[in-house]
Amino acid sequence: MDEQIKQNIKQLVNNSRDAIVSSIDSNSFPNMKAMFIAKHEGIHTFWFSTNVSSNRFSQWTKCPNAGLYFYDSKKIHGLMLLGHMDIFTDDKTKADFWHEGDEQYYSLGPTDPDYCIIRFTATAGEYWENGKYSLDHTLLLEI
Amino acid sequence: MDEQIKQNIKQLVNNSRDAIVSSIDSNSFPNMKAMFIAKHEGIHTFWFSTNVSSNRFSQWTKCPNAGLYFYDSKKIHGLMLLGHMDIFTDDKTKADFWHEGDEQYYSLGPTDPDYCIIRFTATAGEYWENGKYSLDHTLLLEI
């Protein structure tokens, strides 16, 4: 893959405050929701926080299959990542990701039982920029 | 539902040149892709064109379950619609949607066998704006 394309992919992710995150519901419909990215490592691992009481939490508990989508509508550059979600409900992980102001979402603070951290790990990807590029495991780790 | 919320939903869709469209692939992963909206009626019916040779076409042929997502990242307003895709490969429908310049995607013109029209019909929806709103069938037709 051309170095410029790799740079464009990296830039698309680094410029994104949030990702469109997909899940499969109990009726087998592909759901989507924008979620703030709490932290990410390259384009292979992303962390988010969510409510244990949310629809998405119960969907990923039943089926960990997930997707992330990043889109620059001006340049018409789009990145889809496919992978799985891991859920962390332990106090240590929750404390590590806690930020001042998170009380507005989780009123009981970092040990709020309704607060959890989810981690997306990409196993495949596709990128569009005047054509389609496939991202295999090696590229996902390299970019 | 408050009239202002209905107006905001309508505006979010009317201001969108494209939608993030979801499908389920053969490995049960929720795929996403930005697609130009060729035409829409309110928030219940949307038309797009695509390549018959595309991954999405084969995914919707096997499983018509689909989603649309519209997002205003500044206001943090998000609309998810769930429903199904119908595929039209007949010459009349294809001609009706043909526009000058579409040759760049379908080189053989409006009867190109690789060109088809897909229609999304919403059956349920969720809208986020400082909280979550469910959209039932009546609201989907009304907005």
Interface residues (C-beta under 8 A of the other chain):
Chain A: R17 D18 I20 S22 S23 I24 D25 N27 S28 F29 P30 N31 M32 K33 A34 C63 N65 A66 G67 Y69 Y71 S73 I76 G78 M80 L82 W128
Chain B: R17 D18 I20 S22 S23 I24 D25 N27 S28 F29 P30 N31 M32 K33 A34 C63 N65 A66 G67 Y69 Y71 S73 I76 G78 M80 L82 W128
